[in-house]
Amino acid sequence: MNRLVTLLALAIGLGAPASAGIVNPYGALGVNNTDVVAGQVSGSGVIERGSGFRVHRDEAGAYEIKFDKRYFPSGCAAMVVSPSSAVSPIVVQNHCGGVFDVFFYLNNRLTGAGFQFIAREDAPQNP
């Protein structure tokens, strides 16, 4: 019986640290890390999770994300967007400077959609 309890406790103890990081994916991307910003934005342009950025919704389906100056010291970043519905995202950064435009299309028309994103500083190819 003691062996069963020991094995059960060991299994729980080993399993807990592996799943702890899954509970809050935004916690690992804290404000002290100036290379990565993650967030979640509602279809109406309200920040639901994350910090270090502001969102302006120009119209349904057109969002501007501007990162705080302390992030991305090089001024350039790469961003991946995952919409919460079946829409096609287009992400544009016209020039380095921490501003991204995000557009969502459904049947060739702009449409509002909630989304999550991760942005990371884009280091130069040849430092």
Legacy VTK file of the C-alpha trace (Angstrom):
# vtk DataFile Version 3.0
C-alpha trace
ASCII
DATASET POLYDATA
POINTS 127 float
0.000 0.000 0.000
2.828 2.408 0.861
4.405 1.755 -2.522
1.137 2.651 -4.288
0.811 5.905 -2.320
4.457 6.779 -3.017
4.052 6.115 -6.742
0.847 8.161 -6.842
2.507 11.078 -5.016
5.513 10.896 -7.331
3.286 10.897 -10.424
1.379 13.935 -9.162
4.589 15.711 -8.171
6.195 15.133 -11.553
3.068 16.035 -13.497
2.336 19.319 -11.716
5.332 21.344 -12.934
4.766 20.248 -16.521
1.208 21.567 -16.554
1.791 24.748 -14.522
2.951 26.744 -17.545
-0.236 25.974 -19.443
-2.484 27.636 -16.859
-1.506 31.209 -17.783
0.376 31.552 -21.067
0.547 35.344 -20.675
2.325 35.075 -17.314
5.533 33.880 -18.951
5.512 36.954 -21.194
5.682 39.511 -18.386
6.342 43.204 -18.752
10.040 42.703 -17.930
10.612 40.945 -21.249
10.987 43.719 -23.831
11.468 41.275 -26.718
7.999 39.652 -26.643
4.463 40.982 -26.188
1.314 38.845 -26.257
-2.307 39.821 -25.954
-5.941 39.144 -26.637
-8.253 41.726 -28.215
-12.048 41.604 -28.544
-13.852 42.210 -31.825
-14.743 45.701 -30.599
-11.065 46.527 -29.981
-10.971 46.122 -26.197
-7.797 44.634 -24.681
-8.871 41.491 -22.829
-5.419 40.191 -21.873
-1.862 41.459 -22.070
-0.104 44.782 -21.594
2.482 46.947 -23.298
0.281 47.899 -26.249
-2.745 49.934 -27.253
-5.442 49.078 -29.780
-7.424 51.426 -31.981
-10.285 49.996 -34.022
-10.673 52.106 -37.169
-13.734 50.246 -38.417
-15.141 46.735 -38.216
-12.261 44.461 -39.155
-9.470 47.092 -39.096
-7.333 47.377 -35.954
-4.163 49.340 -35.235
-1.862 47.939 -32.557
0.789 50.268 -31.182
3.394 48.962 -28.759
4.777 50.990 -25.863
8.195 52.549 -26.515
9.960 50.310 -23.988
9.261 47.311 -26.208
11.215 46.413 -29.321
14.247 48.721 -28.960
15.230 48.041 -32.592
11.829 49.337 -33.680
11.126 46.236 -35.779
8.999 43.297 -34.772
7.284 40.248 -36.248
3.706 39.463 -35.244
1.503 36.386 -35.543
-2.287 36.781 -35.231
-4.808 34.053 -34.484
-8.461 35.084 -34.962
-11.213 33.647 -32.782
-13.467 32.981 -35.781
-13.208 31.759 -39.374
-11.808 34.934 -40.902
-8.631 35.598 -42.846
-6.198 37.920 -41.043
-3.786 40.270 -42.786
-1.023 41.799 -40.649
0.979 44.762 -41.945
3.892 46.753 -40.536
4.696 49.404 -43.146
7.979 50.388 -41.521
9.721 49.677 -38.246
8.253 51.634 -35.404
6.058 49.381 -33.307
2.751 49.955 -35.145
0.883 47.089 -36.816
-2.336 47.141 -38.800
-4.500 44.030 -38.533
-7.357 43.431 -40.970
-9.914 40.607 -40.994
-11.767 39.558 -44.113
-14.727 37.254 -44.558
-16.067 36.794 -48.100
-13.815 39.643 -49.314
-15.321 42.123 -46.831
-13.807 43.631 -43.702
-15.382 42.095 -40.620
-14.747 42.474 -36.910
-13.169 39.582 -35.033
-11.563 38.929 -31.698
-7.983 37.715 -31.859
-4.856 36.757 -29.981
-1.348 37.736 -31.020
2.285 37.301 -30.185
4.819 39.903 -31.295
8.564 39.498 -30.987
11.403 41.872 -31.710
12.849 41.169 -35.124
16.630 41.241 -34.741
18.791 42.247 -37.697
20.070 39.458 -39.949
23.696 40.581 -39.741
24.392 42.330 -36.419
LINES 1 128
127 0 1 2 3 4 5 6 7 8 9 10 11 12 13 14 15 16 17 18 19 20 21 22 23 24 25 26 27 28 29 30 31 32 33 34 35 36 37 38 39 40 41 42 43 44 45 46 47 48 49 50 51 52 53 54 55 56 57 58 59 60 61 62 63 64 65 66 67 68 69 70 71 72 73 74 75 76 77 78 79 80 81 82 83 84 85 86 87 88 89 90 91 92 93 94 95 96 97 98 99 100 101 102 103 104 105 106 107 108 109 110 111 112 113 114 115 116 117 118 119 120 121 122 123 124 125 126
